[in-house]
Amino acid sequence: MGMEDLTELDKRLYEYIKQNDFESKKWSTPEAAQKLGVPEEEIYKSLANLAKHLKDKVYIYYKDGGIRIAAE
């Protein structure tokens, strides 16, 4: 499992997460959906795919009242 298992949206979302600091600022699904031009539901599905296929590269956790996401 790895990058070859990802959809084009998954890859775009992964890059979006890597390029932004969602550890120091809270994650916003509506903002991600707007920036990537897709419905929020697609962002949730894509996040699930990233967590499944890149579990050693994507970290999703809760801190200080918001979801935080880190990607390496």
N, C-alpha and C positions, 0 to 999 in steps of 0.2 A: 504494500500500500504506500502510495506517495503521490507525487505531483501528477503522474499519469492517470490517476483515478479521479482527478478533479475536473469539474466543468469549467468552461470559460469564465463564468461568473465567479466560481470559487477562486480561480486564479486572480481575477481582478480584485475580489474582496481581500484576499490574502495580501496582495500588494498594498491595498488601501490601508490595511491594519499595520503593515510593516512601516509605511511612510508616516503614520500618525502616532502620537503618543497617547494611547488609551490606557496607560497605567497611571499617568498623573491626572488625566481628565477622564470623566465618565464616558462610557460607550453610549452612543445614540443610534439606535436602529433607524429612526426616521431620517436622520442626517445622512447615514450611510446609503440608504435607499435613494435619497435625493441626489447625492453625489454620483452614484453609480447608475442612476436612471432606471431603477427597477422597483417593483412593489416591495413593501416591507416583508411580506410573507416569503419572498424569494431570498431576502437577506437572512431570515431565520433558517431556512433550509440550507443555505450555503454555509452558514456558521456551523450547523450540525455536521455537514460534510467535512469541513475543515477540522473540526474536533475529532471526527472519526478517522480520517485519512492522514492527518498530520499531527497526531496526538503528541508527538515529541517536539513539535515546532510551534504549536498554538496553545496558549494558556488562557483560560477563561476563569475568572474568579470574581468574588464580590468583596468590595472594600468601601468603607465610608459612604454608604448609601447608594452605591452604583456598581454596575458591572464594569469590570476592567478586562481588557484583552491585550495580550502581548503576543507577538510573533517574531520568530527569528529566522 
